[in-house]
Amino acid sequence: MEGIITSMKSMSELAHDFLLDVLHEQAICVDATLGLGRDSRFFLDHRAAHVFAYEVQPELYAASCEKMT
């Protein structure tokens, strides 16, 4: 089946692709929806100097803290 898309990137993957070219060692990033920490981990893995992450759900915050340590 030629021409059929079998998989698409998620919005997060598209955003990460876009950000790869602009992240640098002095970057300050904000993750306004920490969730399970995937975006924050992406920023840290790609040399961001600082990441400020916010989460309003205590369960997700606790899960993220556990994953990050």
C-alpha positions in Angstrom: 0.0 0.0 0.0 2.1 2.8 -1.2 1.6 6.3 0.0 -0.2 5.3 3.2 1.2 6.8 6.4 1.7 3.9 8.8 2.8 6.0 11.8 2.8 9.6 12.7 4.8 11.5 15.3 3.1 12.7 18.4 2.8 16.4 19.1 5.5 16.0 21.8 7.8 14.4 19.3 7.3 17.2 16.8 7.9 19.8 19.5 11.1 18.0 20.5 12.3 17.9 16.9 11.7 21.6 16.6 13.5 22.4 19.9 16.6 20.3 19.1 18.1 23.1 17.0 17.6 25.8 19.6 18.5 24.1 22.9 21.9 25.1 24.2 23.9 25.1 27.5 22.4 28.4 28.6 18.8 27.5 27.8 16.1 28.1 30.4 13.1 25.9 29.8 9.6 25.8 31.3 7.6 22.6 31.5 4.1 24.0 32.4 2.6 20.5 32.6 5.2 18.2 34.3 3.1 15.1 34.1 5.5 12.1 34.1 8.5 14.3 33.3 9.1 13.4 29.7 9.6 16.9 28.5 11.7 18.0 31.5 13.9 14.9 30.9 14.2 15.9 27.2 15.3 19.4 28.2 17.9 18.1 30.7 19.1 15.4 28.3 19.7 18.1 25.6 21.9 20.4 27.8 19.3 22.9 29.1 20.9 24.9 31.9 17.7 25.2 34.0 14.3 23.6 33.8 11.3 24.9 35.7 8.5 22.4 35.9 5.0 22.8 37.3 2.4 20.2 38.2 -0.9 20.6 40.0 -1.7 16.9 40.5 0.1 15.6 43.6 0.2 12.0 42.2 1.9 13.0 39.0 4.3 15.3 40.9 5.3 12.4 43.2 5.7 10.0 40.2 7.9 12.5 38.4 10.1 13.1 41.4 10.6 9.4 41.8 11.5 9.0 38.1 13.9 11.9 38.1 16.0 10.7 41.1 
